């Protein structure tokens, strides 16, 4: 919805609403694909996400 608003708003790109819906859908699909591709890549690289941090001496 944010993409559609920015594309359609007069302060944004001022594109007609129907076109904004189509472009917004394409952008959403592209970003979703990038997210899942990156997630699979990170899973294959075994990136540690729960790492214990050492406490600093005071």
mmCIF file as Biopython writes it, N, C-alpha, C and O atoms, coordinates in Angstrom:
data_model
#
loop_
_atom_site.group_PDB
_atom_site.id
_atom_site.type_symbol
_atom_site.label_atom_id
_atom_site.label_alt_id
_atom_site.label_comp_id
_atom_site.label_asym_id
_atom_site.label_entity_id
_atom_site.label_seq_id
_atom_site.pdbx_PDB_ins_code
_atom_site.Cartn_x
_atom_site.Cartn_y
_atom_site.Cartn_z
_atom_site.occupancy
_atom_site.B_iso_or_equiv
_atom_site.auth_seq_id
_atom_site.auth_asym_id
_atom_site.pdbx_PDB_model_num
ATOM 1   N N  . UNK A ? 1  ? 0.820  -1.192  0.000   1.0 0.0 1  A 1 
ATOM 2   C CA . UNK A ? 1  ? 0.000  0.000   0.000   1.0 0.0 1  A 1 
ATOM 3   C C  . UNK A ? 1  ? 0.867  1.261   0.000   1.0 0.0 1  A 1 
ATOM 4   O O  . UNK A ? 1  ? 0.498  2.263   -0.614  1.0 0.0 1  A 1 
ATOM 5   N N  . UNK A ? 2  ? 1.994  1.223   0.670   1.0 0.0 2  A 1 
ATOM 6   C CA . UNK A ? 2  ? 2.859  2.400   0.716   1.0 0.0 2  A 1 
ATOM 7   C C  . UNK A ? 2  ? 3.373  2.745   -0.676  1.0 0.0 2  A 1 
ATOM 8   O O  . UNK A ? 2  ? 3.392  3.912   -1.067  1.0 0.0 2  A 1 
ATOM 9   N N  . UNK A ? 3  ? 3.790  1.727   -1.420  1.0 0.0 3  A 1 
ATOM 10  C CA . UNK A ? 3  ? 4.274  1.975   -2.780  1.0 0.0 3  A 1 
ATOM 11  C C  . UNK A ? 3  ? 3.171  2.598   -3.633  1.0 0.0 3  A 1 
ATOM 12  O O  . UNK A ? 3  ? 3.415  3.542   -4.385  1.0 0.0 3  A 1 
ATOM 13  N N  . UNK A ? 4  ? 1.970  2.067   -3.511  1.0 0.0 4  A 1 
ATOM 14  C CA . UNK A ? 4  ? 0.854  2.560   -4.317  1.0 0.0 4  A 1 
ATOM 15  C C  . UNK A ? 4  ? 0.561  4.017   -3.975  1.0 0.0 4  A 1 
ATOM 16  O O  . UNK A ? 4  ? 0.319  4.831   -4.866  1.0 0.0 4  A 1 
ATOM 17  N N  . UNK A ? 5  ? 0.584  4.345   -2.679  1.0 0.0 5  A 1 
ATOM 18  C CA . UNK A ? 5  ? 0.325  5.730   -2.273  1.0 0.0 5  A 1 
ATOM 19  C C  . UNK A ? 5  ? 1.388  6.674   -2.833  1.0 0.0 5  A 1 
ATOM 20  O O  . UNK A ? 5  ? 1.060  7.722   -3.391  1.0 0.0 5  A 1 
ATOM 21  N N  . UNK A ? 6  ? 2.648  6.305   -2.685  1.0 0.0 6  A 1 
ATOM 22  C CA . UNK A ? 6  ? 3.736  7.167   -3.167  1.0 0.0 6  A 1 
ATOM 23  C C  . UNK A ? 6  ? 3.658  7.338   -4.683  1.0 0.0 6  A 1 
ATOM 24  O O  . UNK A ? 6  ? 3.898  8.431   -5.197  1.0 0.0 6  A 1 
ATOM 25  N N  . UNK A ? 7  ? 3.327  6.278   -5.390  1.0 0.0 7  A 1 
ATOM 26  C CA . UNK A ? 7  ? 3.218  6.371   -6.846  1.0 0.0 7  A 1 
ATOM 27  C C  . UNK A ? 7  ? 2.037  7.235   -7.274  1.0 0.0 7  A 1 
ATOM 28  O O  . UNK A ? 7  ? 2.113  7.936   -8.283  1.0 0.0 7  A 1 
ATOM 29  N N  . UNK A ? 8  ? 0.935  7.188   -6.503  1.0 0.0 8  A 1 
ATOM 30  C CA . UNK A ? 8  ? -0.294 7.874   -6.893  1.0 0.0 8  A 1 
ATOM 31  C C  . UNK A ? 8  ? -0.410 9.289   -6.341  1.0 0.0 8  A 1 
ATOM 32  O O  . UNK A ? 8  ? -1.055 10.126  -6.973  1.0 0.0 8  A 1 
ATOM 33  N N  . UNK A ? 9  ? 0.172  9.587   -5.213  1.0 0.0 9  A 1 
ATOM 34  C CA . UNK A ? 9  ? -0.013 10.883  -4.555  1.0 0.0 9  A 1 
ATOM 35  C C  . UNK A ? 9  ? 0.548  12.027  -5.393  1.0 0.0 9  A 1 
ATOM 36  O O  . UNK A ? 9  ? 1.533  11.866  -6.113  1.0 0.0 9  A 1 
ATOM 37  N N  . UNK A ? 10 ? -0.103 13.187  -5.283  1.0 0.0 10 A 1 
ATOM 38  C CA . UNK A ? 10 ? 0.374  14.362  -6.022  1.0 0.0 10 A 1 
ATOM 39  C C  . UNK A ? 10 ? 1.756  14.775  -5.554  1.0 0.0 10 A 1 
ATOM 40  O O  . UNK A ? 10 ? 2.551  15.288  -6.342  1.0 0.0 10 A 1 
ATOM 41  N N  . UNK A ? 11 ? 2.053  14.559  -4.277  1.0 0.0 11 A 1 
ATOM 42  C CA . UNK A ? 11 ? 3.370  14.905  -3.749  1.0 0.0 11 A 1 
ATOM 43  C C  . UNK A ? 11 ? 4.407  13.844  -4.138  1.0 0.0 11 A 1 
ATOM 44  O O  . UNK A ? 11 ? 5.611  14.079  -4.032  1.0 0.0 11 A 1 
ATOM 45  N N  . UNK A ? 12 ? 3.933  12.675  -4.589  1.0 0.0 12 A 1 
ATOM 46  C CA . UNK A ? 12 ? 4.826  11.606  -5.033  1.0 0.0 12 A 1 
ATOM 47  C C  . UNK A ? 12 ? 5.038  11.684  -6.540  1.0 0.0 12 A 1 
ATOM 48  O O  . UNK A ? 12 ? 5.462  12.712  -7.069  1.0 0.0 12 A 1 
ATOM 49  N N  . UNK A ? 13 ? 4.734  10.572  -7.230  1.0 0.0 13 A 1 
ATOM 50  C CA . UNK A ? 13 ? 4.958  10.518  -8.676  1.0 0.0 13 A 1 
ATOM 51  C C  . UNK A ? 13 ? 3.728  10.897  -9.493  1.0 0.0 13 A 1 
ATOM 52  O O  . UNK A ? 13 ? 3.827  11.073  -10.708 1.0 0.0 13 A 1 
ATOM 53  N N  . UNK A ? 14 ? 2.563  11.026  -8.840  1.0 0.0 14 A 1 
ATOM 54  C CA . UNK A ? 14 ? 1.314  11.453  -9.483  1.0 0.0 14 A 1 
ATOM 55  C C  . UNK A ? 14 ? 0.944  10.579  -10.684 1.0 0.0 14 A 1 
ATOM 56  O O  . UNK A ? 14 ? 0.510  11.086  -11.718 1.0 0.0 14 A 1 
ATOM 57  N N  . UNK A ? 15 ? 1.118  9.273   -10.539 1.0 0.0 15 A 1 
ATOM 58  C CA . UNK A ? 15 ? 0.758  8.309   -11.580 1.0 0.0 15 A 1 
ATOM 59  C C  . UNK A ? 15 ? -0.707 7.917   -11.357 1.0 0.0 15 A 1 
ATOM 60  O O  . UNK A ? 15 ? -1.140 7.841   -10.207 1.0 0.0 15 A 1 
ATOM 61  N N  . UNK A ? 16 ? -1.481 7.667   -12.415 1.0 0.0 16 A 1 
ATOM 62  C CA . UNK A ? 16 ? -2.876 7.244   -12.242 1.0 0.0 16 A 1 
ATOM 63  C C  . UNK A ? 16 ? -2.985 6.007   -11.336 1.0 0.0 16 A 1 
ATOM 64  O O  . UNK A ? 16 ? -2.074 5.182   -11.273 1.0 0.0 16 A 1 
ATOM 65  N N  . UNK A ? 17 ? -4.122 5.904   -10.638 1.0 0.0 17 A 1 
ATOM 66  C CA . UNK A ? 17 ? -4.299 4.870   -9.621  1.0 0.0 17 A 1 
ATOM 67  C C  . UNK A ? 17 ? -4.154 3.456   -10.183 1.0 0.0 17 A 1 
ATOM 68  O O  . UNK A ? 17 ? -3.491 2.622   -9.568  1.0 0.0 17 A 1 
ATOM 69  N N  . UNK A ? 18 ? -4.761 3.170   -11.340 1.0 0.0 18 A 1 
ATOM 70  C CA . UNK A ? 18 ? -4.660 1.821   -11.910 1.0 0.0 18 A 1 
ATOM 71  C C  . UNK A ? 18 ? -3.212 1.449   -12.213 1.0 0.0 18 A 1 
ATOM 72  O O  . UNK A ? 18 ? -2.785 0.326   -11.943 1.0 0.0 18 A 1 
ATOM 73  N N  . UNK A ? 19 ? -2.464 2.386   -12.769 1.0 0.0 19 A 1 
ATOM 74  C CA . UNK A ? 19 ? -1.051 2.147   -13.060 1.0 0.0 19 A 1 
ATOM 75  C C  . UNK A ? 19 ? -0.268 1.968   -11.770 1.0 0.0 19 A 1 
ATOM 76  O O  . UNK A ? 19 ? 0.630  1.130   -11.690 1.0 0.0 19 A 1 
ATOM 77  N N  . UNK A ? 20 ? -0.613 2.760   -10.760 1.0 0.0 20 A 1 
ATOM 78  C CA . UNK A ? 20 ? 0.063  2.654   -9.461  1.0 0.0 20 A 1 
ATOM 79  C C  . UNK A ? 20 ? -0.134 1.274   -8.852  1.0 0.0 20 A 1 
ATOM 80  O O  . UNK A ? 20 ? 0.794  0.709   -8.274  1.0 0.0 20 A 1 
ATOM 81  N N  . UNK A ? 21 ? -1.350 0.726   -8.982  1.0 0.0 21 A 1 
ATOM 82  C CA . UNK A ? 21 ? -1.608 -0.625  -8.470  1.0 0.0 21 A 1 
ATOM 83  C C  . UNK A ? 21 ? -0.719 -1.650  -9.166  1.0 0.0 21 A 1 
ATOM 84  O O  . UNK A ? 21 ? -0.151 -2.527  -8.516  1.0 0.0 21 A 1 
ATOM 85  N N  . UNK A ? 22 ? -0.599 -1.541  -10.483 1.0 0.0 22 A 1 
ATOM 86  C CA . UNK A ? 22 ? 0.215  -2.506  -11.230 1.0 0.0 22 A 1 
ATOM 87  C C  . UNK A ? 22 ? 1.695  -2.381  -10.876 1.0 0.0 22 A 1 
ATOM 88  O O  . UNK A ? 22 ? 2.361  -3.386  -10.624 1.0 0.0 22 A 1 
ATOM 89  N N  . UNK A ? 23 ? 2.206  -1.163  -10.856 1.0 0.0 23 A 1 
ATOM 90  C CA . UNK A ? 23 ? 3.616  -0.947  -10.527 1.0 0.0 23 A 1 
ATOM 91  C C  . UNK A ? 23 ? 3.887  -1.344  -9.082  1.0 0.0 23 A 1 
ATOM 92  O O  . UNK A ? 23 ? 4.924  -1.938  -8.787  1.0 0.0 23 A 1 
ATOM 93  N N  . UNK A ? 24 ? 2.964  -1.022  -8.178  1.0 0.0 24 A 1 
ATOM 94  C CA . UNK A ? 24 ? 3.111  -1.410  -6.777  1.0 0.0 24 A 1 
ATOM 95  C C  . UNK A ? 24 ? 3.145  -2.920  -6.605  1.0 0.0 24 A 1 
ATOM 96  O O  . UNK A ? 24 ? 3.912  -3.435  -5.792  1.0 0.0 24 A 1 
ATOM 97  N N  . UNK A ? 25 ? 2.321  -3.631  -7.362  1.0 0.0 25 A 1 
ATOM 98  C CA . UNK A ? 25 ? 2.322  -5.096  -7.295  1.0 0.0 25 A 1 
ATOM 99  C C  . UNK A ? 25 ? 3.645  -5.659  -7.793  1.0 0.0 25 A 1 
ATOM 100 O O  . UNK A ? 25 ? 4.179  -6.598  -7.202  1.0 0.0 25 A 1 
ATOM 101 N N  . UNK A ? 26 ? 4.178  -5.098  -8.871  1.0 0.0 26 A 1 
ATOM 102 C CA . UNK A ? 26 ? 5.464  -5.556  -9.412  1.0 0.0 26 A 1 
ATOM 103 C C  . UNK A ? 26 ? 6.583  -5.309  -8.407  1.0 0.0 26 A 1 
ATOM 104 O O  . UNK A ? 26 ? 7.416  -6.186  -8.180  1.0 0.0 26 A 1 
ATOM 105 N N  . UNK A ? 27 ? 6.610  -4.129  -7.807  1.0 0.0 27 A 1 
ATOM 106 C CA . UNK A ? 27 ? 7.639  -3.812  -6.811  1.0 0.0 27 A 1 
ATOM 107 C C  . UNK A ? 27 ? 7.539  -4.755  -5.619  1.0 0.0 27 A 1 
ATOM 108 O O  . UNK A ? 27 ? 8.557  -5.231  -5.116  1.0 0.0 27 A 1 
ATOM 109 N N  . UNK A ? 28 ? 6.317  -5.028  -5.163  1.0 0.0 28 A 1 
ATOM 110 C CA . UNK A ? 28 ? 6.116  -5.925  -4.026  1.0 0.0 28 A 1 
ATOM 111 C C  . UNK A ? 28 ? 6.602  -7.333  -4.339  1.0 0.0 28 A 1 
ATOM 112 O O  . UNK A ? 28 ? 7.257  -7.958  -3.505  1.0 0.0 28 A 1 
ATOM 113 N N  . UNK A ? 29 ? 6.292  -7.840  -5.524  1.0 0.0 29 A 1 
ATOM 114 C CA . UNK A ? 29 ? 6.743  -9.178  -5.922  1.0 0.0 29 A 1 
ATOM 115 C C  . UNK A ? 29 ? 8.266  -9.220  -6.008  1.0 0.0 29 A 1 
ATOM 116 O O  . UNK A ? 29 ? 8.886  -10.186 -5.563  1.0 0.0 29 A 1 
ATOM 117 N N  . UNK A ? 30 ? 8.867  -8.182  -6.576  1.0 0.0 30 A 1 
ATOM 118 C CA . UNK A ? 30 ? 10.328 -8.150  -6.690  1.0 0.0 30 A 1 
ATOM 119 C C  . UNK A ? 30 ? 10.996 -8.135  -5.316  1.0 0.0 30 A 1 
ATOM 120 O O  . UNK A ? 30 ? 11.949 -8.880  -5.088  1.0 0.0 30 A 1 
ATOM 121 N N  . UNK A ? 31 ? 10.515 -7.307  -4.409  1.0 0.0 31 A 1 
ATOM 122 C CA . UNK A ? 31 ? 11.114 -7.233  -3.077  1.0 0.0 31 A 1 
ATOM 123 C C  . UNK A ? 31 ? 10.901 -8.523  -2.287  1.0 0.0 31 A 1 
ATOM 124 O O  . UNK A ? 31 ? 11.774 -8.930  -1.521  1.0 0.0 31 A 1 
ATOM 125 N N  . UNK A ? 32 ? 9.747  -9.167  -2.468  1.0 0.0 32 A 1 
ATOM 126 C CA . UNK A ? 32 ? 9.497  -10.449 -1.811  1.0 0.0 32 A 1 
ATOM 127 C C  . UNK A ? 32 ? 10.463 -11.504 -2.334  1.0 0.0 32 A 1 
ATOM 128 O O  . UNK A ? 32 ? 11.002 -12.290 -1.556  1.0 0.0 32 A 1 
ATOM 129 N N  . UNK A ? 33 ? 10.684 -11.527 -3.641  1.0 0.0 33 A 1 
ATOM 130 C CA . UNK A ? 33 ? 11.631 -12.483 -4.226  1.0 0.0 33 A 1 
ATOM 131 C C  . UNK A ? 33 ? 13.040 -12.236 -3.712  1.0 0.0 33 A 1 
ATOM 132 O O  . UNK A ? 33 ? 13.745 -13.185 -3.370  1.0 0.0 33 A 1 
ATOM 133 N N  . UNK A ? 34 ? 13.463 -10.981 -3.650  1.0 0.0 34 A 1 
ATOM 134 C CA . UNK A ? 34 ? 14.796 -10.651 -3.133  1.0 0.0 34 A 1 
ATOM 135 C C  . UNK A ? 34 ? 14.929 -11.102 -1.687  1.0 0.0 34 A 1 
ATOM 136 O O  . UNK A ? 34 ? 15.969 -11.633 -1.298  1.0 0.0 34 A 1 
ATOM 137 N N  . UNK A ? 35 ? 13.889 -10.897 -0.886  1.0 0.0 35 A 1 
ATOM 138 C CA . UNK A ? 35 ? 13.914 -11.311 0.515   1.0 0.0 35 A 1 
ATOM 139 C C  . UNK A ? 35 ? 14.135 -12.812 0.636   1.0 0.0 35 A 1 
ATOM 140 O O  . UNK A ? 35 ? 15.001 -13.252 1.392   1.0 0.0 35 A 1 
ATOM 141 N N  . UNK A ? 36 ? 13.355 -13.606 -0.106  1.0 0.0 36 A 1 
ATOM 142 C CA . UNK A ? 36 ? 13.473 -15.057 0.017   1.0 0.0 36 A 1 
ATOM 143 C C  . UNK A ? 36 ? 14.781 -15.576 -0.577  1.0 0.0 36 A 1 
ATOM 144 O O  . UNK A ? 36 ? 15.354 -16.528 -0.046  1.0 0.0 36 A 1 
ATOM 145 N N  . UNK A ? 37 ? 15.258 -14.986 -1.646  1.0 0.0 37 A 1 
ATOM 146 C CA . UNK A ? 37 ? 16.560 -15.388 -2.203  1.0 0.0 37 A 1 
ATOM 147 C C  . UNK A ? 37 ? 17.655 -15.131 -1.185  1.0 0.0 37 A 1 
ATOM 148 O O  . UNK A ? 37 ? 18.523 -15.979 -0.976  1.0 0.0 37 A 1 
ATOM 149 N N  . UNK A ? 38 ? 17.622 -13.968 -0.550  1.0 0.0 38 A 1 
ATOM 150 C CA . UNK A ? 38 ? 18.619 -13.624 0.466   1.0 0.0 38 A 1 
ATOM 151 C C  . UNK A ? 38 ? 18.484 -14.542 1.683   1.0 0.0 38 A 1 
ATOM 152 O O  . UNK A ? 38 ? 19.493 -14.931 2.271   1.0 0.0 38 A 1 
ATOM 153 N N  . UNK A ? 39 ? 17.257 -14.891 2.068   1.0 0.0 39 A 1 
ATOM 154 C CA . UNK A ? 39 ? 17.047 -15.783 3.209   1.0 0.0 39 A 1 
ATOM 155 C C  . UNK A ? 39 ? 17.625 -17.164 2.936   1.0 0.0 39 A 1 
ATOM 156 O O  . UNK A ? 39 ? 18.248 -17.754 3.819   1.0 0.0 39 A 1 
ATOM 157 N N  . UNK A ? 40 ? 17.433 -17.688 1.738   1.0 0.0 40 A 1 
ATOM 158 C CA . UNK A ? 40 ? 17.983 -19.000 1.379   1.0 0.0 40 A 1 
ATOM 159 C C  . UNK A ? 40 ? 19.506 -18.939 1.364   1.0 0.0 40 A 1 
ATOM 160 O O  . UNK A ? 40 ? 20.171 -19.863 1.832   1.0 0.0 40 A 1 
ATOM 161 N N  . UNK A ? 41 ? 20.057 -17.855 0.830   1.0 0.0 41 A 1 
ATOM 162 C CA . UNK A ? 41 ? 21.512 -17.690 0.797   1.0 0.0 41 A 1 
ATOM 163 C C  . UNK A ? 41 ? 22.077 -17.652 2.214   1.0 0.0 41 A 1 
ATOM 164 O O  . UNK A ? 41 ? 23.088 -18.297 2.494   1.0 0.0 41 A 1 
ATOM 165 N N  . UNK A ? 42 ? 21.440 -16.908 3.102   1.0 0.0 42 A 1 
ATOM 166 C CA . UNK A ? 42 ? 21.895 -16.825 4.489   1.0 0.0 42 A 1 
ATOM 167 C C  . UNK A ? 42 ? 21.765 -18.170 5.198   1.0 0.0 42 A 1 
ATOM 168 O O  . UNK A ? 42 ? 22.608 -18.520 6.023   1.0 0.0 42 A 1 
ATOM 169 N N  . UNK A ? 43 ? 20.716 -18.923 4.882   1.0 0.0 43 A 1 
ATOM 170 C CA . UNK A ? 43 ? 20.531 -20.245 5.493   1.0 0.0 43 A 1 
ATOM 171 C C  . UNK A ? 43 ? 21.652 -21.184 5.050   1.0 0.0 43 A 1 
ATOM 172 O O  . UNK A ? 43 ? 22.176 -21.949 5.860   1.0 0.0 43 A 1 
ATOM 173 N N  . UNK A ? 44 ? 22.015 -21.130 3.790   1.0 0.0 44 A 1 
ATOM 174 C CA . UNK A ? 44 ? 23.075 -21.993 3.268   1.0 0.0 44 A 1 
ATOM 175 C C  . UNK A ? 44 ? 24.446 -21.629 3.817   1.0 0.0 44 A 1 
ATOM 176 O O  . UNK A ? 44 ? 25.322 -22.490 3.907   1.0 0.0 44 A 1 
ATOM 177 N N  . UNK A ? 45 ? 24.645 -20.368 4.186   1.0 0.0 45 A 1 
ATOM 178 C CA . UNK A ? 45 ? 25.927 -19.932 4.733   1.0 0.0 45 A 1 
ATOM 179 C C  . UNK A ? 45 ? 26.019 -20.155 6.241   1.0 0.0 45 A 1 
ATOM 180 O O  . UNK A ? 45 ? 27.061 -19.891 6.840   1.0 0.0 45 A 1 
ATOM 181 N N  . UNK A ? 46 ? 24.952 -20.633 6.853   1.0 0.0 46 A 1 
ATOM 182 C CA . UNK A ? 46 ? 24.902 -20.898 8.296   1.0 0.0 46 A 1 
ATOM 183 C C  . UNK A ? 46 ? 25.352 -19.696 9.117   1.0 0.0 46 A 1 
ATOM 184 O O  . UNK A ? 46 ? 26.257 -19.804 9.945   1.0 0.0 46 A 1 
ATOM 185 N N  . UNK A ? 47 ? 24.734 -18.584 8.890   1.0 0.0 47 A 1 
ATOM 186 C CA . UNK A ? 47 ? 25.051 -17.379 9.643   1.0 0.0 47 A 1 
ATOM 187 C C  . UNK A ? 47 ? 24.502 -17.526 11.057  1.0 0.0 47 A 1 
ATOM 188 O O  . UNK A ? 47 ? 23.329 -17.851 11.243  1.0 0.0 47 A 1 
ATOM 189 N N  . UNK A ? 48 ? 25.355 -17.286 12.056  1.0 0.0 48 A 1 
ATOM 190 C CA . UNK A ? 48 ? 24.919 -17.378 13.442  1.0 0.0 48 A 1 
ATOM 191 C C  . UNK A ? 48 ? 24.133 -16.124 13.796  1.0 0.0 48 A 1 
ATOM 192 O O  . UNK A ? 48 ? 24.587 -15.002 13.569  1.0 0.0 48 A 1 
ATOM 193 N N  . UNK A ? 49 ? 22.949 -16.335 14.355  1.0 0.0 49 A 1 
ATOM 194 C CA . UNK A ? 49 ? 22.128 -15.197 14.738  1.0 0.0 49 A 1 
ATOM 195 C C  . UNK A ? 49 ? 22.005 -15.048 16.250  1.0 0.0 49 A 1 
ATOM 196 O O  . UNK A ? 49 ? 21.726 -13.951 16.735  1.0 0.0 49 A 1 
ATOM 197 N N  . UNK A ? 50 ? 22.206 -16.120 17.002  1.0 0.0 50 A 1 
ATOM 198 C CA . UNK A ? 50 ? 22.128 -16.064 18.458  1.0 0.0 50 A 1 
ATOM 199 C C  . UNK A ? 50 ? 23.524 -16.235 19.026  1.0 0.0 50 A 1 
ATOM 200 O O  . UNK A ? 50 ? 23.921 -17.338 19.402  1.0 0.0 50 A 1 
ATOM 201 N N  . UNK A ? 51 ? 24.259 -15.153 19.087  1.0 0.0 51 A 1 
ATOM 202 C CA . UNK A ? 51 ? 25.636 -15.192 19.551  1.0 0.0 51 A 1 
ATOM 203 C C  . UNK A ? 51 ? 25.697 -14.524 20.918  1.0 0.0 51 A 1 
ATOM 204 O O  . UNK A ? 51 ? 25.181 -13.422 21.104  1.0 0.0 51 A 1 
ATOM 205 N N  . UNK A ? 52 ? 26.333 -15.201 21.877  1.0 0.0 52 A 1 
ATOM 206 C CA . UNK A ? 52 ? 26.509 -14.622 23.200  1.0 0.0 52 A 1 
ATOM 207 C C  . UNK A ? 52 ? 27.583 -13.547 23.134  1.0 0.0 52 A 1 
ATOM 208 O O  . UNK A ? 52 ? 28.682 -13.790 22.637  1.0 0.0 52 A 1 
ATOM 209 N N  . UNK A ? 53 ? 27.270 -12.380 23.627  1.0 0.0 53 A 1 
ATOM 210 C CA . UNK A ? 53 ? 28.234 -11.295 23.659  1.0 0.0 53 A 1 
ATOM 211 C C  . UNK A ? 53 ? 28.922 -11.279 25.012  1.0 0.0 53 A 1 
ATOM 212 O O  . UNK A ? 53 ? 28.297 -11.518 26.046  1.0 0.0 53 A 1 
ATOM 213 N N  . UNK A ? 54 ? 30.201 -10.998 24.993  1.0 0.0 54 A 1 
ATOM 214 C CA . UNK A ? 54 ? 30.940 -10.918 26.245  1.0 0.0 54 A 1 
ATOM 215 C C  . UNK A ? 54 ? 30.564 -9.631  26.959  1.0 0.0 54 A 1 
ATOM 216 O O  . UNK A ? 54 ? 30.383 -8.586  26.334  1.0 0.0 54 A 1 
ATOM 217 N N  . UNK A ? 55 ? 30.448 -9.727  28.295  1.0 0.0 55 A 1 
ATOM 218 C CA . UNK A ? 55 ? 30.145 -8.530  29.072  1.0 0.0 55 A 1 
ATOM 219 C C  . UNK A ? 55 ? 31.412 -7.708  29.220  1.0 0.0 55 A 1 
ATOM 220 O O  . UNK A ? 55 ? 32.498 -8.246  29.435  1.0 0.0 55 A 1 
ATOM 221 N N  . UNK A ? 56 ? 31.259 -6.402  29.101  1.0 0.0 56 A 1 
ATOM 222 C CA . UNK A ? 56 ? 32.410 -5.520  29.247  1.0 0.0 56 A 1 
ATOM 223 C C  . UNK A ? 56 ? 32.734 -5.338  30.723  1.0 0.0 56 A 1 
ATOM 224 O O  . UNK A ? 56 ? 31.834 -5.259  31.559  1.0 0.0 56 A 1 
ATOM 225 N N  . UNK A ? 57 ? 34.011 -5.271  31.034  1.0 0.0 57 A 1 
ATOM 226 C CA . UNK A ? 57 ? 34.441 -5.020  32.409  1.0 0.0 57 A 1 
ATOM 227 C C  . UNK A ? 57 ? 34.170 -3.567  32.747  1.0 0.0 57 A 1 
ATOM 228 O O  . UNK A ? 57 ? 34.466 -2.663  31.966  1.0 0.0 57 A 1 
ATOM 229 N N  . UNK A ? 58 ? 33.604 -3.360  33.919  1.0 0.0 58 A 1 
ATOM 230 C CA . UNK A ? 58 ? 33.261 -1.993  34.326  1.0 0.0 58 A 1 
ATOM 231 C C  . UNK A ? 58 ? 34.349 -1.390  35.149  1.0 0.0 58 A 1 
ATOM 232 O O  . UNK A ? 58 ? 34.234 -0.243  35.580  1.0 0.0 58 A 1 
#
